Amino acid sequence: MSSSSGTSGRQPPSSRIAPPTAAPVARRTAATASSSGVPTSSRGLTIPGGPAPARKPMAVATTNRAAGVATRTASSAAGGLRKPTTATTGATAAGVRRVGSASTRPVHGVKRPSSDEEQSPSQLNEIQAQLQAMAAMFDQERANTEAQMAAEKTERKKYEDKVLQLEENLEESKRLAKEQKREAGRRRTIFDDEMLQLRQAHAREKKMWEEDLERERSMIKALKDSMANSSTAHLTLEANNSALRTELQSTQDQLKAKEAMIVEMEATLAAQRAAVVEIENELREAESLRRKLHNEIQELRGNIRVFARIRPALPSQNAGALATIKLPNPREAKEIEVLSAGESATGTATMKSFGFSFDRVFGPEASQRDVFGEVEHLMQSVLDGYNTCIFAYGQTGSGKTHTLEGSGLPDSNFNGSDLTPTADSGAGLIPRAVQMLFATAESLKDKGWTYDFEGGMLEIYNETIHDLLGKGSLESAIKHEVKHEKGRTTVSDAVVLPLTSPSQVFSLLSKASSKRSVAATLMNERSSRSHSVFTLRVRGSNASTMESCDATLSLVDLAGSERLANSGSGDDAKRFKEAVSINKSLSSLSDVISALGAGKAATHVPYRNSTLTWLLKNSLGGNSKTLMLLALSPMAEHLGESLCSLRFASKVNSTVIGTAKKVKAGGE
Ligand SMILES: Nc1ncnc2c1ncn2[C@@H]1O[C@H](COP(=O)(O)OP(=O)(O)OP(=O)(O)O)[C@@H](O)[C@H]1O
């Protein structure tokens, strides 16, 4: 803007410096030229009507002078010449007047023939003098005119120089004006750019400010809303607060009342705690008493007990081929009667009745739960610290394994639900006993008892011990030896696993089962020709009563008890050897039980007569509880073997073994 105003405010040099106008100069030059023309024409007198004559003698000259004066006067009268000085003018005027007056007469009067030729020399002189004076005057005037012309020339030169200077100045001014205009244009462009940028920046800033403003407005609006809400909430809170204060006051009052109650209850609780401690002590004493009484009852009932179980006919077996085996008194279920064909003394065929009495008899309809219900008290004896041995006896296929293990062992996902006392699943004695032992051990924790379990599984085949949990095959050369120390039995190199849950026990049994040696016989396609012995060692301690116990539960699945002729051995030396070994161990078992039954009368108990009796030494005898499970086939074809088994079991049942002793930890 400044440049534009500067540009508009500044006057161009041409307007500021007025150049000298050409007209005056021209006029002056013309005037000079006009004035200078006069002297030029005055160099000789111009005779009107003819060319200027050459200088003549005096007379002629005088006449010419007079004519010249007349001419000049006429010129002056025309207004072109400068007037001479006053003196000269006076003289001239006088002369002119005279000349004028003379002009009234014809000029060529000089040669007028009348009286001029009569003029005297004095008059001529006078005229000549006048002419000379006029010539001097003319010279003077010419000199003045020339001086004036020189001065005017100098002045004109000055003017011309000045005009040149002014023209140069004018050019310079124009150039400067152009430059300034260019500069102004450039500055204007810059200015415009700057203006544009400023406008853009301004627009941007304006937009930002507007956005900020909008945001601020939104925030303010939100804050206002929030404040409105807050104030509503504040009012609500105050109302709530007031209600809560009232409630608090009421609660505090209640609290005080309750605190008073709590003080009262604490006093009651302290008294009850003391009572509980007393009751717990009484309970422990009662528990000890219960154990004592339980075992006294067991002693009264005899430490060796015999159960007989008759299995049902299998689907594959002909129901018409059943033997006649009866339970005369099903309610009491202690007697069993077997009818067998025989001959009378006279040789006639008769049906002979054989009666046997046991601690308990189970018919074909008895369930696994029924059988275990009669056995479970022995589990309590184990936890009480009494060695316990349950062995299943009977011919091949009579149901020994079924009674002990049942129809398949629970898997590793076992949760115990199908083995509860009321559950009637196919599980046999072993899984039920294990489940019960762990469950009872858990419940005894309240009474201060903690228990550890460990188990092993052995097989006796042909009088040789095999570890069913060992890594090698059953035919491996490892020789296991049985040792008895301080009432405890150990088997060298046999695996004994710590067990913390029933599922671990089932996993152990499953592993052993897959290894068990099974051989086919004529009697049963999977007749076991070996004894299997599962041992579960249970150690307990009570930190409160300082009591401890250490007992072993042995569950023995004996090999088939059939006589040699029925074992299918025939010509098979291997089968014959198996049968001999089995019979040897079973008769040794019978001998041991008989010796134990003889009490102190028997000085020697032949445990060493077989591997089986030697292994079970600490589970058979005065310090242990023994249960024999006699398994019977219902089939007529097995009746002879059944009778043999019944007689053997009856013999065992009649044996009264001395008082069982509780085994304390350490085997004493
Ligand atoms: N109480 C029962 N109820 C139903 N089936 C039974 C019963 N007892 C045994 N069985 C069935 O009879 C068959 C033979 O039983 P088991 O294998 O237990 O005989 P075992 O005496 O153990 O024979 P082995 O001496 O050869 O081992 C099996 O199929 C078994 O399921």
The ligand as an ORCA input file, in Angstrom:
! r2SCAN-3c Opt
* xyz 0 1
  N     -21.570   -114.878     41.531
  C     -21.432   -114.895     40.191
  N     -22.392   -114.316     39.439
  C     -22.265   -114.317     38.103
  N     -21.258   -114.891     37.414
  C     -20.272   -115.455     38.126
  C     -20.325   -115.506     39.540
  N     -19.213   -116.131     39.968
  C     -18.516   -116.483     38.876
  N     -19.142   -116.100     37.760
  C     -18.701   -116.321     36.395
  O     -18.197   -117.611     36.292
  C     -17.048   -117.674     35.495
  C     -15.870   -118.230     36.261
  O     -15.662   -117.430     37.341
  P     -14.181   -117.116     37.869
  O     -13.265   -116.822     36.745
  O     -14.287   -116.104     38.911
  O     -13.762   -118.477     38.438
  P     -12.397   -118.797     39.177
  O     -12.767   -119.655     40.291
  O     -11.687   -117.555     39.494
  O     -11.607   -119.607     38.075
  P     -10.052   -119.810     38.008
  O      -9.611   -120.651     39.167
  O      -9.831   -120.451     36.731
  O      -9.517   -118.433     38.092
  C     -16.781   -116.298     35.100
  O     -17.321   -116.087     33.819
  C     -17.534   -115.464     36.078
  O     -17.970   -114.268     35.553
*
